[in-house]
């Protein structure tokens, strides 16, 4: 299994990307007019090509080179995140400034490359101070600052869902690197308390929490999306109503082609495909951890855990929101939801895992000793 981890990873990712394009063709047509029919699908195909190119570049790149430039990579990511707060550069949407608009690059979310940069920085730190991973300062406080600074920049963009996902992935990396679990538990509790306070002070997000507790009573307000998503799952049942025959995408379920595309999979393709989607992410998690386990150095092992968590944690959160088991966070489903920044940099993260696998060390299978071998000959 370990030798074939990259194949399993690529097959699972390819299946999700194809599923995303098919579902986008089915759902996005209802948010377009006659002059821009299939505009979103064409854009997604273009971004898929760019993402595959980025994945190939990362796969052929020696990942050990990233360790030399981790400071530059992290600082560059923080600068891009800080540009969200610059008037004229940061783009305001729905009260959030997650996007920036740069010449020649266009509009994108800097939090997407920042997720990979944070994992590279943390992995490089623990590779340098491997023997001090269980110490308080170099094993917890200083790497915690490397995680907290860019995560804080994401958080105060009001992108709290991405900040929570990055924090969870960073804690998973630190735990794998050897940081004591109770330090992580205490800081996670403190972070959760701070998040709860910020949510309580924000009327919009607090209304989302209250609506999550009573979807039936808020089905015409903040609980609309999750309530309609539950109706979509119930309508689809086991086999679904058929591709293209979904009703919720006709304006009943807002953002059916982005944050809630998993609900549309449930309505049109049924339980089989929703479980298949979950299984694909399970394969990605298993293959990613298998690649990390066989990396040839400590930097590669820790980096593999972090990159896998960066892909899988947002998927868990998106599926939790779509099934109304978590409050609405606004995170897309990796590889499936419409969105260029997420797709390109998530495919680049997959390429980085392939780079780890190409340079992994696998133990050779030893021949079993033969005990009391007996030779028989046939006499004619």
Legacy VTK file of the C-alpha trace (Angstrom):
# vtk DataFile Version 3.0
C-alpha trace
ASCII
DATASET POLYDATA
POINTS 380 float
0.000 0.000 0.000
2.778 2.442 0.907
4.465 2.141 -2.495
1.163 2.864 -4.228
0.136 5.756 -1.972
0.767 8.349 -4.676
-1.393 6.402 -7.147
-4.225 6.126 -4.630
-3.890 9.829 -3.844
-3.965 10.923 -7.483
-6.892 8.639 -8.375
-8.969 9.961 -5.447
-8.161 13.580 -6.336
-8.935 13.006 -10.024
-12.307 11.453 -9.120
-13.207 14.472 -6.962
-12.140 16.986 -9.633
-14.211 15.212 -12.301
-17.178 15.015 -9.929
-16.817 18.726 -9.228
-16.832 19.629 -12.932
-19.890 17.453 -13.569
-21.816 18.903 -10.633
-20.741 22.431 -11.551
-22.146 21.934 -15.047
-25.409 20.841 -13.450
-25.746 23.491 -10.740
-24.042 26.674 -11.964
-26.171 26.974 -15.092
-29.021 28.228 -12.913
-27.039 31.228 -11.647
-26.093 32.334 -15.165
-28.008 34.052 -17.911
-28.259 32.995 -21.531
-25.215 35.023 -22.589
-22.887 33.460 -20.019
-24.062 29.844 -20.104
-21.463 27.454 -18.610
-19.196 30.374 -17.732
-18.369 28.866 -14.327
-17.583 25.457 -15.821
-15.207 26.963 -18.374
-13.460 28.967 -15.672
-13.173 25.897 -13.477
-11.653 23.890 -16.350
-9.110 26.672 -16.875
-8.241 26.708 -13.170
-7.987 22.922 -13.204
-5.369 23.183 -15.938
-3.432 25.782 -13.962
-3.720 23.639 -10.838
-2.447 20.542 -12.655
0.517 22.551 -13.936
1.235 23.740 -10.383
0.896 20.153 -9.103
3.366 18.877 -11.706
5.865 21.606 -10.834
5.612 20.778 -7.131
5.888 17.038 -7.830
9.158 17.443 -9.748
10.521 19.974 -7.249
12.774 18.557 -4.544
10.765 19.372 -1.418
13.981 19.697 0.614
14.678 22.990 -1.158
11.657 24.499 0.586
13.378 24.043 3.936
16.118 26.509 2.949
13.683 29.301 2.120
10.973 28.762 4.711
11.446 32.221 6.247
11.055 33.919 2.861
7.997 31.780 2.068
6.314 32.599 5.384
7.085 36.319 5.185
5.772 36.445 1.629
2.542 34.746 2.713
2.106 37.234 5.580
2.665 40.164 3.213
-0.043 38.842 0.879
-2.401 38.413 3.836
-1.660 41.949 5.029
-2.582 43.307 1.583
-6.188 42.349 2.326
-6.277 45.311 4.710
-4.889 47.816 2.155
-7.608 49.981 0.552
-7.714 49.523 -3.197
-5.978 46.152 -3.020
-8.236 44.222 -0.666
-11.613 43.276 -2.117
-14.659 43.530 0.147
-17.395 40.903 -0.330
-20.268 40.234 2.021
-18.527 42.202 4.754
-15.297 40.155 4.438
-11.940 41.011 2.874
-10.649 37.566 1.929
-9.530 38.557 -1.581
-6.876 40.814 -3.069
-6.576 42.170 -6.600
-3.043 42.420 -8.006
-1.857 43.481 -11.486
-1.264 40.545 -13.882
-2.372 38.046 -11.206
-5.970 39.120 -10.922
-8.137 38.375 -7.915
-7.386 35.522 -5.528
-7.489 34.527 -1.865
-4.049 34.848 -0.205
-5.165 32.504 2.589
-4.897 29.564 0.153
-1.118 29.799 -0.490
-0.674 30.877 3.135
-1.950 27.499 4.343
0.852 25.697 2.512
3.431 28.295 3.587
2.502 27.847 7.262
2.951 24.071 7.053
6.342 24.478 5.343
7.509 26.926 8.035
6.394 24.709 10.920
7.942 21.602 9.358
11.243 23.417 8.785
11.249 24.662 12.378
10.713 21.219 13.870
13.286 19.716 11.496
15.853 22.206 12.810
14.912 21.753 16.479
13.849 18.120 16.384
15.531 17.301 19.691
13.726 20.173 21.444
10.212 19.385 20.220
9.059 18.606 23.761
10.554 21.774 25.232
8.240 24.627 26.123
9.869 27.456 24.168
11.202 25.840 21.005
8.656 23.067 20.972
5.525 25.082 21.672
5.793 28.870 22.117
7.991 29.831 19.147
6.383 27.482 16.589
3.039 28.545 18.018
3.892 32.126 17.049
4.771 30.970 13.533
1.263 29.533 13.373
-0.544 32.316 15.240
0.668 35.345 13.248
-0.583 34.345 9.763
-3.629 32.615 11.255
-4.479 35.839 13.086
-4.215 37.789 9.838
-6.683 35.338 8.266
-8.959 35.511 11.307
-9.280 39.295 11.311
-10.191 39.245 7.625
-13.361 37.767 9.158
-12.474 34.450 7.509
-12.953 32.576 10.768
-13.664 29.228 9.133
-10.339 29.163 7.282
-8.528 30.355 10.413
-10.045 27.493 12.428
-9.091 24.968 9.733
-5.503 26.260 9.529
-5.219 26.230 13.324
-6.425 22.618 13.483
-3.988 21.560 10.741
-1.132 23.356 12.479
-1.909 21.661 15.779
-1.966 18.285 14.007
1.504 19.004 12.610
2.838 20.128 15.987
1.430 17.044 17.696
3.047 14.798 15.069
6.337 16.664 15.537
6.346 15.894 19.264
4.776 18.901 21.010
3.185 17.883 24.312
-0.513 17.317 23.819
-1.675 19.150 26.955
-0.047 22.389 25.794
-1.947 22.053 22.545
-5.156 21.198 24.411
-4.912 24.280 26.655
-4.123 26.598 23.736
-6.960 25.033 21.699
-9.373 25.688 24.563
-8.156 29.275 24.846
-8.473 29.725 21.094
-11.983 28.314 21.137
-12.930 30.707 23.931
-11.513 33.658 21.968
-13.350 32.509 18.833
-16.585 32.222 20.781
-16.130 35.748 22.151
-15.471 37.195 18.675
-18.480 35.385 17.257
-20.663 36.683 20.108
-19.563 40.241 19.374
-20.420 39.853 15.674
-24.181 39.998 15.167
-24.019 38.312 11.773
-22.044 35.283 12.970
-23.933 35.023 16.233
-27.144 34.850 14.238
-25.650 31.954 12.292
-24.973 30.090 15.538
-28.477 30.722 16.816
-30.000 29.634 13.528
-27.896 26.470 13.606
-29.530 25.600 16.915
-33.011 26.065 15.401
-32.985 25.491 11.637
-36.738 24.939 11.482
-37.467 28.269 13.127
-34.938 30.209 11.034
-35.485 28.493 7.677
-36.348 31.831 6.085
-33.395 33.646 7.660
-29.854 32.692 8.587
-30.714 28.997 8.689
-31.957 28.953 5.103
-28.920 27.300 3.508
-28.555 24.438 5.969
-32.314 23.869 6.085
-32.529 23.643 2.285
-29.421 21.430 2.251
-31.175 18.952 4.546
-34.176 18.972 2.211
-31.812 18.244 -0.688
-30.352 15.203 1.070
-33.812 13.965 1.979
-35.068 14.428 -1.574
-32.103 12.564 -3.073
-32.331 9.521 -0.851
-30.120 6.568 -1.782
-30.065 6.845 -5.576
-30.784 10.560 -6.104
-33.311 12.261 -8.370
-30.948 12.102 -11.345
-28.172 14.309 -12.653
-29.596 17.673 -13.652
-32.977 17.029 -12.029
-32.281 18.677 -8.682
-34.789 21.265 -7.501
-32.801 23.112 -4.822
-30.390 24.668 -7.323
-33.251 26.671 -8.854
-32.616 29.514 -6.435
-33.889 27.728 -3.321
-30.398 26.841 -2.017
-28.024 29.846 -2.248
-24.444 29.110 -3.315
-25.372 25.588 -4.414
-22.332 25.526 -6.744
-19.814 26.594 -4.083
-20.181 26.024 -0.329
-23.160 23.657 -0.580
-22.283 21.594 -3.634
-22.102 18.503 -1.397
-25.839 18.859 -0.765
-26.441 18.950 -4.506
-24.452 15.740 -4.899
-26.776 14.189 -2.331
-29.906 15.417 -4.098
-29.000 14.540 -7.680
-26.717 11.511 -7.254
-27.839 10.164 -3.894
-26.248 8.538 -0.882
-23.923 6.382 -2.977
-22.049 9.361 -4.356
-22.022 11.308 -1.093
-20.477 8.310 0.679
-18.128 7.933 -2.281
-17.039 11.541 -1.837
-16.359 10.943 1.844
-14.475 7.742 0.983
-12.311 9.660 -1.514
-11.229 12.040 1.261
-10.558 9.046 3.521
-8.272 7.673 0.801
-6.544 11.054 0.516
-6.000 11.119 4.279
-4.715 7.525 4.365
-2.437 7.983 1.358
-1.108 11.320 2.656
-0.247 9.908 6.058
1.313 6.853 4.391
3.513 9.134 2.295
4.472 11.130 5.392
5.358 7.955 7.270
7.877 6.882 4.614
9.476 10.287 3.941
13.251 10.139 4.034
13.768 12.891 6.635
12.008 14.494 9.590
11.131 17.598 7.573
9.323 15.478 5.002
7.476 13.412 7.595
6.144 16.420 9.480
5.388 18.338 6.281
3.399 15.389 4.919
1.178 15.382 8.000
0.584 19.133 7.750
-0.225 19.131 4.033
-2.619 16.200 4.469
-4.384 18.028 7.298
-4.648 21.215 5.213
-6.566 19.245 2.572
-8.705 17.024 4.799
-9.724 19.382 7.647
-11.582 21.894 5.386
-13.327 18.945 3.719
-14.527 17.681 7.098
-15.779 21.141 8.007
-17.573 21.644 4.677
-19.310 18.268 4.882
-20.245 19.013 8.494
-21.828 22.320 7.467
-23.699 20.798 4.511
-25.142 18.056 6.726
-26.044 20.593 9.470
-23.731 19.037 12.046
-21.535 22.176 12.227
-22.424 25.893 12.064
-22.094 27.579 8.685
-18.431 28.498 8.068
-18.361 29.392 4.370
-15.580 26.940 3.472
-15.582 25.291 0.016
-15.313 21.538 -0.537
-11.753 20.927 -1.825
-11.502 19.832 -5.490
-15.299 19.950 -5.905
-16.625 23.454 -5.139
-16.313 26.300 -7.621
-13.319 28.519 -6.918
-9.963 29.084 -8.550
-7.729 29.937 -5.590
-8.766 26.906 -3.573
-8.511 24.495 -6.504
-5.116 25.676 -7.768
-3.344 25.682 -4.414
-4.979 22.482 -3.175
-3.749 20.705 -6.315
-0.321 22.240 -5.652
-0.463 20.702 -2.162
-1.200 17.318 -3.753
1.849 17.802 -5.974
3.933 18.452 -2.871
2.777 15.131 -1.405
3.773 13.412 -4.653
7.208 15.035 -4.341
7.528 13.495 -0.886
6.534 10.096 -2.261
9.018 10.254 -5.156
11.848 10.612 -2.656
10.485 8.310 0.032
12.381 5.372 1.489
10.678 1.986 1.442
12.032 -1.047 3.256
12.871 -3.988 1.045
10.990 -7.172 1.798
13.419 -9.728 3.253
13.402 -13.300 2.050
12.069 -15.720 4.634
14.674 -18.267 5.812
14.132 -21.868 4.762
14.228 -24.326 7.652
14.846 -28.043 7.154
14.569 -27.929 3.401
13.942 -31.366 1.891
14.453 -32.241 -1.746
12.432 -34.999 -3.374
13.313 -36.744 -6.627
11.103 -38.925 -8.776
12.633 -42.274 -9.721
11.542 -43.850 -12.990
LINES 1 381
380 0 1 2 3 4 5 6 7 8 9 10 11 12 13 14 15 16 17 18 19 20 21 22 23 24 25 26 27 28 29 30 31 32 33 34 35 36 37 38 39 40 41 42 43 44 45 46 47 48 49 50 51 52 53 54 55 56 57 58 59 60 61 62 63 64 65 66 67 68 69 70 71 72 73 74 75 76 77 78 79 80 81 82 83 84 85 86 87 88 89 90 91 92 93 94 95 96 97 98 99 100 101 102 103 104 105 106 107 108 109 110 111 112 113 114 115 116 117 118 119 120 121 122 123 124 125 126 127 128 129 130 131 132 133 134 135 136 137 138 139 140 141 142 143 144 145 146 147 148 149 150 151 152 153 154 155 156 157 158 159 160 161 162 163 164 165 166 167 168 169 170 171 172 173 174 175 176 177 178 179 180 181 182 183 184 185 186 187 188 189 190 191 192 193 194 195 196 197 198 199 200 201 202 203 204 205 206 207 208 209 210 211 212 213 214 215 216 217 218 219 220 221 222 223 224 225 226 227 228 229 230 231 232 233 234 235 236 237 238 239 240 241 242 243 244 245 246 247 248 249 250 251 252 253 254 255 256 257 258 259 260 261 262 263 264 265 266 267 268 269 270 271 272 273 274 275 276 277 278 279 280 281 282 283 284 285 286 287 288 289 290 291 292 293 294 295 296 297 298 299 300 301 302 303 304 305 306 307 308 309 310 311 312 313 314 315 316 317 318 319 320 321 322 323 324 325 326 327 328 329 330 331 332 333 334 335 336 337 338 339 340 341 342 343 344 345 346 347 348 349 350 351 352 353 354 355 356 357 358 359 360 361 362 363 364 365 366 367 368 369 370 371 372 373 374 375 376 377 378 379
